[in-house]
Amino acid sequence: MTFSIVARSADGRSWGVAVASKFLAVGSVVPAAVAGVGAIATQSEANVAYKGLALSHMDEGANASVALQRLVEEDPGRDDRQVGIVDVDGGSATYTGVSCSDWAGGFNDQDVAIQGNILAGPEVVEEMRAAWDASADEPDLARRLLRVLTAGDAAGGDKRGRQSAALLVVRDGAGYGGGDDVAVDLRVDDHHDPITELARLLALNELYLTASTDEEKVPVDATLQDELDDRARRLGYHDFHDWVGSENYEMRVSRAGEEDPWTDRRVLAILREQSEGTPL
């Protein structure tokens, strides 16, 4: 009832899962990942206990293959399960139980495991594999996973139709304010075109919840600071940082009073657009 990709980034710093299904809120069931440990997708009569067990096994030193072996050998319902795992070193494993509904199968290689069941055919996994190989130059794991998921959907995906999709990516220190490892955790629970909606949400995630790169930072001198504060006041705010807090752009500007202040080029463009033509 699901197709998914579990993967590690080329730089070995991120792990993630992308999944889609004709199933309500697939993101609440299938994916799990911990930075520096690995990632897993459990599906087809999903055994959600697999998530914690697999991550625990890998945290204790088991590779993906060993972790998978332990999961299925201890599970009397193994014949109905499907699992993909990638470990800390990019080792991977995929498993499709003999009772999974056709078409069902998977593929795994260094850094990636792709699998699906109740699919339109083997071409779904084949096209996902091709998209993974073709996107090797994409440094952002979330974007790469989404590209692969989109390819699977275009090849027919879940033969019953579309309903939900999810994207989970972890990296040390990548969470909001650097407080945890969650770089991306997006879910489309019930939608007629969930992967397209997931792409829209990923773009918003990058704007609101991803720190600016050095290339995106614009130094703020006295002249620009005056402009920022002036434009924010036109919109009814006390100053620029008051506007930033209201609009939730705090991941993309320097803190008030910080030495060598900066703002993000996209945030600057948004402020200019919003305040254009607004009287002081």
Number of C-alpha atoms within 10 A of each C-alpha: 24 27 31 34 33 33 35 29 22 17 9 14 15 28 32 32 34 30 30 33 31 23 19 17 19 23 25 13 18 25 27 26 28 23 23 19 24 30 32 33 31 24 29 23 14 18 19 16 11 23 22 12 15 28 24 16 18 23 16 11 14 18 23 27 19 14 23 25 13 16 19 18 10 9 12 8 14 21 16 17 21 29 30 31 35 36 33 24 16 24 20 28 28 24 24 22 17 14 14 21 16 16 17 25 24 24 19 21 15 15 21 26 28 33 31 35 29 21 28 21 19 19 15 28 30 18 20 28 24 13 20 23 11 13 15 12 10 15 12 13 26 26 16 21 29 24 21 26 32 20 21 29 25 12 19 18 31 25 18 15 17 22 21 26 32 28 28 24 30 29 21 16 14 20 18 17 12 14 10 15 19 21 26 24 18 18 24 22 18 16 17 12 15 21 27 15 15 20 18 11 17 21 11 12 15 15 18 18 20 20 20 19 9 8 8 15 19 17 15 18 12 9 8 15 17 14 15 21 18 18 24 23 19 17 19 12 16 13 18 21 19 15 21 18 11 11 11 12 19 21 21 24 21 19 13 11 7 8 8 9 16 20 23 24 17 15 21 16 10 12 18 15 12 13 17 12 9 11 9 11
